[in-house]
């Protein structure tokens, strides 16, 4: 018949359901099966030609259907990757891009919803996360029209490289498209945008909170790929990758790295960030430390004097100090001023018999009456020691074996296909059933019932996400047991001075374990300014501090989930800056507001002798 005019009709073919028809002598015939439609005719022709024979159905007017190759959809049996024919590779790249971006956007939306509903974050973060996400996508160039063509052009030469067993071109191309997507827009960028939204909303949400919630599966991140089909539907034929491959994170960032990623996103989209909400974060920490809120105004005053640049989220990498460390350093400086924690030996005085051996303090070393009347240093140290013991730094899934096994099953190994016919899977199921049956009758094994031998610990390099053990409980029990064994009588009266000496030895051992050096209480002071500690060297550098300051540093470092040495370095740097400011304006923060001048900051060098 030659080439015929094709047209798409609203009424489909009654035989095959196709909407594309061809015009031939006034009637429309299905382009697939050749059946003539009875609902539509062409009216711009001679009616005599059409109805001259009485408009009877003619066999010659029913054209033979074109011979098409049968499309075999196959079954659901597993097959090798790339064995099934795929659509055009450019269509595959576009389908993968669309599904990947939709999945990350749904993940971000669910993260904001959990933050708002579970952790009572302001709903304004939902309105901030959307524009940040879209602006971030625009800067990556993934949404550009020629993105798929550019990616395909870059991976043309990839199959020529490698070993003799070269993968197929389609497999290499799909892997390259997926790798480009993950590199341009990593999955952890959703956590960074969630944290960035909380930061812009002035919420006291720290990077450690986001990381902990994500790691404990309280925030949709690790195992959210299981629910992805419920939000964006099943993967089309043009997207050959599974949800576990596309949306399962390969790692969890540290809190310092999360700040860095958030800063880079803000810099990339041209977003000017405010500093950390110092008031909200400091208030939250004071509540967790069970300290009076009267400390907060003085801490805000110290913050206004210093205004450290580290409180602005930066994109300069892990250089300087994390924002939460700087906030905690300001609190340390404030507490030292208010409670006069400057090496007077308040903790040693609470140990009977120890303060007398250290020597009496001179009159000029007594605490300031204005400070001591309002704040009780001894009570502060007692509260900090209690808080340090109560703070739990472990994750929820590390509480017991049952919780950890459920966490591993539901989060770590989520989505893994397990063949019940395999011997290893049958063994795992049998062991799990035995454990669930006998978990209520098993022995209660507690850490304090175990005996550990002290081993020499090599020097550890610290970072902001690792809190070095701040208390050697096993060594404390070892000293106590040794002392009880030496007692000839079962109920021997332990002298209070010996008990105080034992506590002092425990403190010295703990400080040395964490690379701090114990300093005896000061017996003579030239001025009433606060002490700025320095490092001492005995084969290697150690931080020489007093016990009062160490107790303060230990509790606050554990609360901020940061290494004590990093927090101490940040405090020393802020103290040096505060000393410079006080020297310029001839006014000290270490005095009440009604006094115009105060003593300078005292810097002392200490020896290990």
Backbone torsions as a table, in degrees:
resi	resn	phi	psi	omega
1	UNK	NA	-11.2	-175.9
2	UNK	83.6	-174.4	179.5
3	UNK	-73.6	132.3	-177.9
4	UNK	-114.3	155.7	178.9
5	UNK	-76.6	131.8	179.8
6	UNK	-106.4	149.2	-179.4
7	UNK	-149.6	149.7	178.4
8	UNK	-103.9	123.1	-178.2
9	UNK	-107.1	154.3	177.7
10	UNK	-71.9	-36.3	179.7
11	UNK	-82.9	116.8	-177.5
12	UNK	-75.9	170.2	177.0
13	UNK	-68.0	137.8	-176.6
14	UNK	-75.3	-14.3	-178.5
15	UNK	-95.5	-48.7	-175.8
16	UNK	-115.9	-10.5	178.9
17	UNK	80.7	11.3	-179.6
18	UNK	-78.8	146.4	-179.8
19	UNK	-101.8	-4.3	-177.8
20	UNK	-96.5	125.2	-178.1
21	UNK	-127.6	156.5	177.1
22	UNK	-114.2	138.0	-179.3
23	UNK	-87.8	128.5	179.3
24	UNK	-149.3	115.1	179.4
25	UNK	46.7	45.6	171.1
26	UNK	93.7	-9.9	-179.7
27	UNK	-120.3	160.4	-179.0
28	UNK	-109.5	130.1	-178.3
29	UNK	-116.8	140.9	179.8
30	UNK	-62.2	133.0	-178.8
31	UNK	-72.6	-15.0	-177.9
32	UNK	-97.2	-53.5	-175.0
33	UNK	-106.4	-12.1	177.8
34	UNK	83.5	5.6	179.9
35	UNK	-73.6	138.4	179.8
36	UNK	-83.5	132.9	176.7
37	UNK	-77.7	142.0	-178.9
38	UNK	-100.7	-2.0	-175.4
39	UNK	-99.5	-16.5	-175.4
40	UNK	-136.1	135.5	174.5
41	UNK	-136.2	159.7	176.0
42	UNK	-88.0	125.1	-174.5
43	UNK	-97.7	-2.0	-177.2
44	UNK	-96.7	38.4	177.8
45	UNK	-130.1	173.1	179.4
46	UNK	-74.2	119.0	-177.2
47	UNK	-66.5	-28.3	-179.9
48	UNK	-64.9	-33.5	179.8
49	UNK	-68.0	-30.1	-175.1
50	UNK	-86.6	-46.8	-174.3
51	UNK	-103.1	17.4	-179.0
52	UNK	-63.5	-33.0	-178.1
53	UNK	-96.0	22.6	178.7
54	UNK	82.7	9.8	177.4
55	UNK	57.0	35.4	177.2
56	UNK	-83.6	153.0	179.6
57	UNK	-68.6	129.1	-179.0
58	UNK	-114.5	137.9	-179.0
59	UNK	-65.6	-29.9	-178.7
60	UNK	-73.4	-19.2	178.3
61	UNK	-81.6	-9.7	177.8
62	UNK	-95.9	104.0	-173.3
63	UNK	-79.7	155.1	178.8
64	UNK	-73.7	135.9	179.8
65	UNK	-66.8	139.6	178.4
66	UNK	-64.9	145.5	-178.8
67	UNK	-82.4	112.8	178.8
68	UNK	-111.4	149.8	177.0
69	UNK	-71.6	131.0	-177.2
70	UNK	-65.8	131.7	179.3
71	UNK	-85.2	119.5	-178.9
72	UNK	-102.5	113.2	-178.6
73	UNK	-82.1	-19.3	177.1
74	UNK	76.6	-171.5	-179.7
75	UNK	-113.4	-171.5	-177.5
76	UNK	-95.0	16.5	179.3
77	UNK	-70.0	146.3	177.9
78	UNK	-63.5	143.6	178.1
79	UNK	-143.8	165.1	-178.1
80	UNK	-63.3	151.2	179.2
81	UNK	-64.7	129.5	178.5
82	UNK	83.4	3.7	-179.8
83	UNK	-74.6	-31.2	179.0
84	UNK	-83.3	137.0	-180.0
85	UNK	-63.6	133.4	-178.8
86	UNK	-104.0	161.1	173.5
87	UNK	-65.0	-174.0	178.5
88	UNK	-55.6	140.6	-173.7
89	UNK	-63.4	-30.7	176.4
90	UNK	-68.5	-37.3	174.9
91	UNK	-64.9	-38.3	177.3
92	UNK	-62.5	-44.7	179.8
93	UNK	-62.5	-42.1	179.1
94	UNK	-67.4	-38.5	178.2
95	UNK	-66.5	-40.6	177.0
96	UNK	-64.0	-41.9	178.5
97	UNK	-62.4	-45.1	-178.1
98	UNK	-63.3	-44.2	-178.2
99	UNK	-70.6	-37.4	180.0
100	UNK	-64.9	-45.0	-179.7
101	UNK	-68.2	-38.8	176.9
102	UNK	-63.3	-40.7	179.5
103	UNK	-64.4	-44.2	178.9
104	UNK	-66.1	-36.6	178.5
105	UNK	-66.0	-40.4	176.8
106	UNK	-65.3	-39.4	177.3
107	UNK	-61.8	-42.6	178.6
108	UNK	-64.9	-41.4	178.7
109	UNK	-62.6	-41.3	178.8
110	UNK	-69.2	-34.2	175.8
111	UNK	-62.9	-44.7	177.9
112	UNK	-64.0	-37.3	179.4
113	UNK	-66.1	-41.3	178.0
114	UNK	-66.6	-41.6	177.5
115	UNK	-60.8	-37.3	-177.9
116	UNK	-75.9	-42.4	-174.3
117	UNK	-85.6	-41.3	-174.7
118	UNK	-87.6	-42.3	-174.1
119	UNK	-106.6	11.4	171.2
120	UNK	57.6	36.7	174.7
121	UNK	-79.1	151.2	-177.5
122	UNK	-59.2	138.2	179.1
123	UNK	-64.1	-9.1	-179.1
124	UNK	-65.6	-18.5	-180.0
125	UNK	-66.0	-28.3	178.7
126	UNK	-66.7	-34.1	177.5
127	UNK	-78.5	-18.3	179.4
128	UNK	-91.4	-33.1	-176.6
129	UNK	-66.4	-36.1	-178.6
130	UNK	-62.0	-55.4	178.0
131	UNK	-60.6	-36.5	178.0
132	UNK	-64.1	-42.6	-179.7
133	UNK	-63.5	-46.3	-179.0
134	UNK	-67.0	-39.2	177.3
135	UNK	-64.8	-37.7	178.6
136	UNK	-66.0	-40.8	177.2
137	UNK	-63.0	-38.2	-179.0
138	UNK	-65.3	-33.2	-178.8
139	UNK	-77.5	-22.4	-178.5
140	UNK	-77.5	-20.2	-178.9
141	UNK	79.0	7.6	-178.7
142	UNK	-71.2	-28.7	-176.8
143	UNK	-85.2	0.5	-180.0
144	UNK	-70.4	154.7	-176.4
145	UNK	-64.3	-41.7	-176.3
146	UNK	-88.1	15.9	-177.7
147	UNK	-65.0	-47.7	-178.0
148	UNK	-62.9	-40.5	179.7
149	UNK	-65.1	-39.7	179.7
150	UNK	-66.3	-40.6	179.0
151	UNK	-65.8	-41.8	179.2
152	UNK	-66.5	-33.3	178.3
153	UNK	-69.1	-31.7	-179.2
154	UNK	-74.7	-24.1	-175.8
155	UNK	-103.5	17.6	179.1
156	UNK	-68.7	-37.1	-175.9
157	UNK	-90.5	0.7	-176.8
158	UNK	-66.3	-40.2	179.7
159	UNK	-64.0	-21.5	-179.3
160	UNK	-73.1	-14.7	-178.9
161	UNK	-99.3	162.6	173.9
162	UNK	107.5	-160.1	-175.0
163	UNK	-83.8	-174.2	-178.6
164	UNK	-70.6	-37.6	178.5
165	UNK	-80.0	81.8	-175.3
166	UNK	-82.3	136.9	176.2
167	UNK	-72.5	166.3	-179.7
168	UNK	-68.5	160.6	-179.0
169	UNK	-64.3	-39.1	-179.6
170	UNK	-64.0	-42.4	-179.7
171	UNK	-63.7	-43.4	179.1
172	UNK	-63.7	-41.5	-179.1
173	UNK	-65.5	-43.5	179.6
174	UNK	-63.5	-43.0	178.0
175	UNK	-63.3	-38.3	-179.8
176	UNK	-69.2	-39.6	177.1
177	UNK	-62.6	-44.7	179.8
178	UNK	-65.4	-41.4	179.4
179	UNK	-64.0	-38.1	178.4
180	UNK	-65.5	-39.9	177.8
181	UNK	-63.5	-46.3	-178.9
182	UNK	-66.2	-32.7	179.7
183	UNK	-75.5	-38.9	-179.5
184	UNK	-72.1	-44.5	-178.3
185	UNK	-131.3	86.1	-179.9
186	UNK	-66.8	157.5	-177.8
187	UNK	-66.0	-34.4	-178.7
188	UNK	-69.8	-6.6	175.4
189	UNK	-65.6	-23.7	175.7
190	UNK	-65.3	-39.5	176.3
191	UNK	-65.5	-39.8	179.5
192	UNK	-64.5	-40.0	179.4
193	UNK	-70.1	-36.2	175.5
194	UNK	-62.4	-44.6	177.4
195	UNK	-65.8	-38.4	179.0
196	UNK	-63.9	-38.4	177.9
197	UNK	-65.7	-41.7	176.5
198	UNK	-64.7	-36.6	178.8
199	UNK	-65.8	-42.6	178.9
200	UNK	-69.0	-30.5	177.9
201	UNK	-79.8	2.6	177.5
202	UNK	63.1	35.7	179.2
203	UNK	-92.2	143.7	179.1
204	UNK	-79.8	51.2	177.7
205	UNK	-99.1	121.9	-175.8
206	UNK	-95.7	159.5	175.7
207	UNK	-59.1	-33.1	177.6
208	UNK	-64.3	-33.3	177.3
209	UNK	-64.7	-47.3	-179.5
210	UNK	-61.2	-43.6	-178.3
211	UNK	-67.2	-43.4	-179.7
212	UNK	-64.7	-44.0	179.9
213	UNK	-64.9	-37.2	177.9
214	UNK	-69.5	-39.7	-179.0
215	UNK	-70.3	-30.9	178.3
216	UNK	-87.2	6.5	179.2
217	UNK	64.0	20.7	173.0
218	UNK	-82.4	-22.7	176.3
219	UNK	-109.8	131.3	-176.7
220	UNK	-60.3	106.7	-179.9
221	UNK	-156.5	-64.0	-171.4
222	UNK	-68.8	-49.4	-175.0
223	UNK	-112.9	21.3	-177.7
224	UNK	-72.6	-17.7	-178.5
225	UNK	-64.3	-19.3	178.5
226	UNK	-66.7	-35.9	-177.5
227	UNK	-93.4	8.0	-173.9
228	UNK	-66.2	-38.0	-179.6
229	UNK	-62.6	-28.2	-179.4
230	UNK	-69.2	-23.7	-177.2
231	UNK	-99.5	-41.5	-174.7
232	UNK	-116.2	6.8	178.4
233	UNK	80.4	174.3	179.6
234	UNK	-73.1	158.0	-178.2
235	UNK	-69.6	135.7	177.7
236	UNK	-71.7	172.0	-179.7
237	UNK	-65.3	-26.3	-179.6
238	UNK	-77.3	-9.9	179.2
239	UNK	-111.9	98.5	-172.0
240	UNK	-81.1	-7.3	-175.3
241	UNK	-90.6	145.6	178.3
242	UNK	-82.1	165.1	179.6
243	UNK	-63.8	-36.6	179.9
244	UNK	-62.9	-35.4	179.1
245	UNK	-75.0	-38.1	-173.7
246	UNK	-81.1	-40.7	-167.2
247	UNK	-116.8	5.5	177.9
248	UNK	-87.4	121.8	-179.3
249	UNK	-65.8	144.8	178.0
250	UNK	-92.3	-16.0	179.3
251	UNK	-161.2	165.6	175.2
252	UNK	-117.3	128.6	-178.6
253	UNK	-70.4	159.4	168.7
254	UNK	-80.3	166.1	-177.2
255	UNK	-64.4	-37.6	178.4
256	UNK	-67.4	-40.2	177.7
257	UNK	-67.2	-34.0	177.8
258	UNK	-64.2	-40.9	175.1
259	UNK	-60.8	-41.5	-178.9
260	UNK	-65.0	-43.0	178.6
261	UNK	-64.5	-41.3	178.0
262	UNK	-62.6	-40.1	177.8
263	UNK	-65.9	-37.6	178.8
264	UNK	-68.3	-37.7	177.2
265	UNK	-64.6	-44.1	178.8
266	UNK	-62.7	-40.0	178.6
267	UNK	-68.2	-35.0	-177.9
268	UNK	-68.6	-37.2	-178.3
269	UNK	-94.4	3.7	178.2
270	UNK	72.9	36.2	-178.1
271	UNK	-97.2	124.4	177.9
272	UNK	-88.5	115.1	-174.6
273	UNK	-91.6	144.1	171.7
274	UNK	-81.1	168.4	175.4
275	UNK	-71.2	172.4	177.5
276	UNK	-63.2	142.2	177.4
277	UNK	-70.5	87.3	-174.6
278	UNK	-61.3	-40.8	-176.6
279	UNK	-61.7	-46.3	-177.2
280	UNK	-68.1	-42.5	-179.1
281	UNK	-68.1	-43.1	179.3
282	UNK	-64.8	-39.8	177.8
283	UNK	-63.2	-40.7	178.5
284	UNK	-62.2	-44.5	-178.4
285	UNK	-69.8	-35.7	176.9
286	UNK	-64.4	-36.7	176.3
287	UNK	-66.6	-40.0	179.2
288	UNK	-69.6	-28.3	177.9
289	UNK	-86.3	-4.5	-178.3
290	UNK	59.4	40.2	178.8
291	UNK	-104.6	154.0	-177.6
292	UNK	-65.7	147.0	-179.4
293	UNK	-75.1	-7.5	175.7
294	UNK	-65.7	-15.3	178.1
295	UNK	-73.4	-27.7	-171.7
296	UNK	-62.1	-44.2	178.7
297	UNK	-59.9	-39.6	178.7
298	UNK	-68.0	-37.3	177.4
299	UNK	-64.5	-38.6	177.3
300	UNK	-65.9	-32.8	177.9
301	UNK	-67.7	-41.6	176.0
302	UNK	-62.7	-39.8	178.4
303	UNK	-62.9	-40.9	179.6
304	UNK	-67.1	-32.2	177.4
305	UNK	-70.9	-43.1	-173.5
306	UNK	-83.4	-50.3	-174.6
307	UNK	44.8	60.3	-177.0
308	UNK	-66.5	140.1	-179.5
309	UNK	-68.5	-18.3	179.9
310	UNK	-68.8	-12.3	177.6
311	UNK	-77.3	-7.8	172.8
312	UNK	-93.6	129.8	178.5
313	UNK	-64.6	124.8	-173.4
314	UNK	-113.2	158.2	176.4
315	UNK	-108.0	22.7	-177.1
316	UNK	-89.8	16.8	-178.7
317	UNK	81.0	-171.6	-177.8
318	UNK	-80.8	67.6	178.6
319	UNK	-119.7	135.8	-177.8
320	UNK	91.6	-138.8	-177.8
321	UNK	-129.7	146.9	174.5
322	UNK	-63.1	157.4	-176.0
323	UNK	-63.4	-41.5	-177.7
324	UNK	-66.8	-29.4	178.1
325	UNK	-68.3	-38.5	179.2
326	UNK	-67.8	-40.4	177.0
327	UNK	-61.4	-43.2	179.9
328	UNK	-68.8	-32.2	176.8
329	UNK	-64.8	-39.0	176.9
330	UNK	-64.0	-38.4	176.6
331	UNK	-64.8	-37.9	178.2
332	UNK	-63.5	-45.4	178.7
333	UNK	-61.2	-41.3	179.9
334	UNK	-64.8	-44.9	-179.8
335	UNK	-66.0	-35.6	177.4
336	UNK	-65.2	-37.0	178.4
337	UNK	-69.8	-48.1	-174.2
338	UNK	-70.8	-40.1	-177.1
339	UNK	-98.5	3.2	176.2
340	UNK	53.7	53.4	178.4
341	UNK	-90.0	87.1	-175.2
342	UNK	-136.9	39.5	172.9
343	UNK	81.6	25.9	179.3
344	UNK	-82.2	-3.5	176.7
345	UNK	76.8	38.0	179.7
346	UNK	-66.7	-39.7	179.0
347	UNK	-67.7	-38.8	178.1
348	UNK	-65.1	-32.6	178.4
349	UNK	-66.6	-27.8	178.3
350	UNK	-74.2	-14.0	176.3
351	UNK	-93.0	117.6	-177.0
352	UNK	-65.6	129.4	175.3
353	UNK	88.5	-11.8	-178.9
354	UNK	-87.9	-41.8	-177.9
355	UNK	-64.5	-32.5	179.2
356	UNK	-67.2	-36.7	-180.0
357	UNK	-73.6	-24.7	178.7
358	UNK	-73.6	-18.7	-179.4
359	UNK	103.6	147.2	-178.7
360	UNK	-71.7	146.3	176.6
361	UNK	-84.5	146.0	179.7
362	UNK	-78.2	166.1	-175.9
363	UNK	-63.9	-33.8	-178.9
364	UNK	-70.9	-7.5	-178.2
365	UNK	-98.3	1.1	179.8
366	UNK	-68.4	156.4	-178.2
367	UNK	-70.9	155.7	178.5
368	UNK	-63.9	133.6	-176.8
369	UNK	-65.4	-36.2	179.7
370	UNK	-64.6	-38.3	-179.3
371	UNK	-75.2	-46.6	-174.8
372	UNK	-67.6	-28.9	179.0
373	UNK	-70.6	-29.2	-177.2
374	UNK	-95.4	-31.8	-176.4
375	UNK	-129.4	138.1	-179.7
376	UNK	-104.7	111.1	-176.8
377	UNK	-66.6	-39.9	-178.8
378	UNK	-64.8	-39.5	177.7
379	UNK	-66.6	-36.6	177.4
380	UNK	-61.1	-46.9	-179.6
381	UNK	-63.7	-36.1	177.8
382	UNK	-65.1	-42.1	179.0
383	UNK	-65.7	-41.2	-178.8
384	UNK	-65.8	-38.5	176.8
385	UNK	-64.9	-39.1	178.3
386	UNK	-68.3	-40.4	180.0
387	UNK	-66.5	-37.5	179.9
388	UNK	-62.4	-35.3	178.6
389	UNK	-76.0	-28.9	-175.7
390	UNK	-86.1	-22.9	-177.8
391	UNK	-66.9	126.8	179.9
392	UNK	-104.3	117.0	-178.1
393	UNK	-98.4	-5.0	-179.7
394	UNK	-81.1	156.1	175.6
395	UNK	-77.2	162.9	-178.1
396	UNK	-63.8	-33.6	-176.9
397	UNK	-77.3	-2.0	177.6
398	UNK	-102.3	12.9	-177.7
399	UNK	-69.7	-45.9	179.2
400	UNK	-149.8	176.2	-176.8
401	UNK	-68.5	-37.5	-179.3
402	UNK	-62.3	-45.5	179.8
403	UNK	-64.5	-38.9	-179.3
404	UNK	-68.1	-40.6	179.4
405	UNK	-65.1	-39.4	177.1
406	UNK	-66.8	-38.2	177.9
407	UNK	-64.0	-41.9	179.4
408	UNK	-66.2	-38.4	-178.8
409	UNK	-71.4	-41.4	-172.8
410	UNK	-89.1	-22.4	-174.3
411	UNK	-116.8	-57.3	-173.6
412	UNK	-67.9	-49.0	-178.0
413	UNK	-101.4	24.9	-179.9
414	UNK	-67.9	139.4	177.2
415	UNK	82.4	-1.6	179.6
416	UNK	-79.7	128.9	-179.8
417	UNK	-75.3	125.1	-179.8
418	UNK	-116.2	119.6	178.9
419	UNK	-83.4	116.0	-178.4
420	UNK	-66.8	-12.6	-179.2
421	UNK	-81.4	-17.7	-178.7
422	UNK	-73.5	146.0	-177.4
423	UNK	-66.1	-39.1	-177.7
424	UNK	-66.1	-38.0	179.2
425	UNK	-70.7	-35.1	176.0
426	UNK	-66.1	-37.3	177.8
427	UNK	-66.5	-41.7	178.5
428	UNK	-62.4	-43.6	179.7
429	UNK	-64.3	-39.6	179.7
430	UNK	-65.6	-42.2	178.8
431	UNK	-66.0	-38.8	178.9
432	UNK	-65.2	-40.1	178.6
433	UNK	-65.2	-39.8	178.2
434	UNK	-64.8	-40.3	-179.8
435	UNK	-66.4	-44.8	179.8
436	UNK	-64.1	-29.0	-179.4
437	UNK	-77.2	-34.8	-173.7
438	UNK	-110.1	9.5	-175.7
439	UNK	-69.2	-25.9	-179.5
440	UNK	-79.8	-17.0	-176.9
441	UNK	-107.9	2.3	-177.9
442	UNK	-78.1	162.9	-177.8
443	UNK	-70.0	145.9	178.9
444	UNK	-86.3	102.3	-178.7
445	UNK	-96.5	116.9	-179.4
446	UNK	-112.5	152.3	-178.7
447	UNK	-62.4	-32.7	-176.6
448	UNK	-73.1	-12.8	177.8
449	UNK	-87.0	-4.3	-178.8
450	UNK	-98.0	147.7	178.3
451	UNK	-104.0	128.1	179.7
452	UNK	-120.3	144.2	174.8
453	UNK	-97.9	137.0	-179.8
454	UNK	-72.2	133.2	177.8
455	UNK	-121.8	152.3	177.6
456	UNK	-67.1	128.6	-178.4
457	UNK	-102.4	125.1	177.5
458	UNK	-72.7	159.9	-177.9
459	UNK	-64.6	130.5	-176.5
460	UNK	-105.7	139.5	175.8
461	UNK	-85.9	129.8	-171.0
462	UNK	-97.3	157.9	169.5
463	UNK	-143.6	-177.1	-172.4
464	UNK	-80.2	-12.6	-175.5
465	UNK	-104.3	-1.8	-178.3
466	UNK	-117.8	119.8	177.1
467	UNK	-99.4	111.0	-179.7
468	UNK	-67.8	143.7	-176.4
469	UNK	-53.3	125.3	-175.6
470	UNK	-99.3	1.6	-179.5
471	UNK	-153.1	124.3	178.3
472	UNK	-94.3	84.5	-176.2
473	UNK	-66.2	-35.8	-179.8
474	UNK	-64.4	-39.3	179.0
475	UNK	-68.4	-33.6	177.8
476	UNK	-64.7	-44.4	178.4
477	UNK	-66.2	-32.0	179.1
478	UNK	-64.9	-43.5	177.6
479	UNK	-64.3	-40.7	-178.4
480	UNK	-65.8	-43.1	179.8
481	UNK	-65.5	-39.6	178.7
482	UNK	-61.9	-39.8	-179.3
483	UNK	-68.1	-39.0	-179.0
484	UNK	-69.8	-31.3	179.1
485	UNK	-69.2	-34.5	-178.9
486	UNK	-70.0	-19.8	-179.0
487	UNK	-73.1	124.6	-178.2
488	UNK	-71.8	-27.5	-176.8
489	UNK	-100.8	148.7	179.4
490	UNK	-65.4	-31.3	180.0
491	UNK	-124.6	78.4	-178.8
492	UNK	-93.8	143.4	179.7
493	UNK	-82.6	113.9	-179.1
494	UNK	-85.8	125.7	180.0
495	UNK	-66.8	142.5	-178.0
496	UNK	-63.0	-33.4	179.5
497	UNK	-67.4	-37.3	177.3
498	UNK	-67.3	-36.8	177.1
499	UNK	-65.2	-39.4	177.2
500	UNK	-65.8	-39.3	177.0
501	UNK	-63.6	-36.9	179.1
502	UNK	-66.8	-39.6	177.0
503	UNK	-65.0	-38.1	178.6
504	UNK	-66.8	-40.9	176.9
505	UNK	-64.3	-38.2	177.7
506	UNK	-63.2	-41.2	178.9
507	UNK	-64.6	-42.2	178.9
508	UNK	-63.7	-42.5	179.9
509	UNK	-64.5	-41.8	179.7
510	UNK	-65.4	-40.9	179.3
511	UNK	-65.3	-41.5	178.3
512	UNK	-66.5	-32.9	178.7
513	UNK	-65.5	-29.7	179.9
514	UNK	-102.9	18.6	174.1
515	UNK	65.9	40.8	171.0
516	UNK	-121.2	153.2	-179.4
517	UNK	-114.4	130.2	-178.1
518	UNK	-74.8	132.8	174.7
519	UNK	-112.8	134.2	176.7
520	UNK	-69.3	155.1	179.1
521	UNK	-58.5	145.7	-178.6
522	UNK	-71.1	142.5	178.1
523	UNK	-111.3	-11.1	179.6
524	UNK	-151.9	128.5	-178.9
525	UNK	-126.0	138.0	178.5
526	UNK	-80.4	-29.3	-179.6
527	UNK	-145.6	174.3	-178.7
528	UNK	-100.2	15.6	176.9
529	UNK	-73.5	164.5	-179.0
530	UNK	-82.3	149.4	-174.3
531	UNK	-82.7	137.3	171.6
532	UNK	-108.0	113.1	-174.3
533	UNK	-75.7	155.9	176.1
534	UNK	-129.9	169.6	179.1
535	UNK	-87.9	150.8	175.2
536	UNK	-120.6	158.1	-175.7
537	UNK	-123.4	122.3	173.0
538	UNK	-137.8	84.5	-170.3
539	UNK	72.7	-33.5	175.4
540	UNK	-151.0	164.2	-176.0
541	UNK	-75.9	136.6	174.2
542	UNK	-133.7	157.7	-178.9
543	UNK	-98.8	115.1	-179.9
544	UNK	-89.9	115.0	-178.2
545	UNK	-139.4	164.4	174.6
546	UNK	-85.9	163.4	-177.0
547	UNK	-66.8	-37.0	179.4
548	UNK	-60.9	-46.6	179.8
549	UNK	-66.8	-36.3	-179.9
550	UNK	-64.9	-39.6	177.7
551	UNK	-63.4	-41.4	177.0
552	UNK	-63.9	-46.2	-178.2
553	UNK	-65.5	-39.1	-177.1
554	UNK	-64.3	-45.0	-178.3
555	UNK	-68.3	-43.0	-177.0
556	UNK	-72.1	-32.5	176.8
557	UNK	-68.5	-37.7	178.2
558	UNK	-68.4	-35.6	177.8
559	UNK	-67.8	-39.9	179.9
560	UNK	-81.5	-4.8	-179.9
561	UNK	56.9	55.1	-178.0
562	UNK	-142.5	156.1	178.1
563	UNK	-67.7	141.7	-176.9
564	UNK	-63.0	-36.1	-178.3
565	UNK	-67.9	-36.5	177.1
566	UNK	-66.3	-42.2	177.5
567	UNK	-65.8	-37.3	178.5
568	UNK	-67.2	-40.7	177.1
569	UNK	-62.1	-42.1	178.2
570	UNK	-63.6	-40.3	178.6
571	UNK	-64.4	-41.9	178.7
572	UNK	-62.5	-40.2	-179.6
573	UNK	-66.1	-41.9	178.4
574	UNK	-68.0	-34.4	177.1
575	UNK	-65.9	-38.7	176.8
576	UNK	-64.4	-39.9	177.4
577	UNK	-66.0	-39.6	178.5
578	UNK	-66.6	-36.4	176.1
579	UNK	-62.4	-41.7	179.2
580	UNK	-65.0	-41.6	179.4
581	UNK	-65.0	-43.8	-179.7
582	UNK	-64.7	-35.6	177.1
583	UNK	-68.1	-30.9	179.8
584	UNK	-74.5	-41.1	-174.8
585	UNK	-100.3	-1.6	177.4
586	UNK	55.8	39.5	177.0
587	UNK	-142.8	141.9	-176.6
588	UNK	-116.5	144.0	174.0
589	UNK	-76.5	-9.7	-176.0
590	UNK	-84.6	16.1	179.5
591	UNK	-132.9	160.7	176.0
592	UNK	-62.1	165.4	-174.8
593	UNK	-67.6	-29.7	-174.8
594	UNK	-74.2	-11.6	177.7
595	UNK	-96.9	136.1	-173.8
596	UNK	-84.7	-29.1	-177.1
597	UNK	-127.8	154.1	178.4
598	UNK	-144.0	172.5	-179.1
599	UNK	-70.8	149.5	179.5
600	UNK	-73.2	164.8	176.3
601	UNK	-70.0	132.9	-177.5
602	UNK	-95.8	127.2	177.3
603	UNK	-111.9	122.5	-177.0
604	UNK	-122.0	142.8	174.8
605	UNK	-98.1	133.4	-177.5
606	UNK	-119.2	143.9	175.7
607	UNK	-105.8	159.9	179.3
608	UNK	-78.4	-11.6	-178.1
609	UNK	-72.1	NA	NA
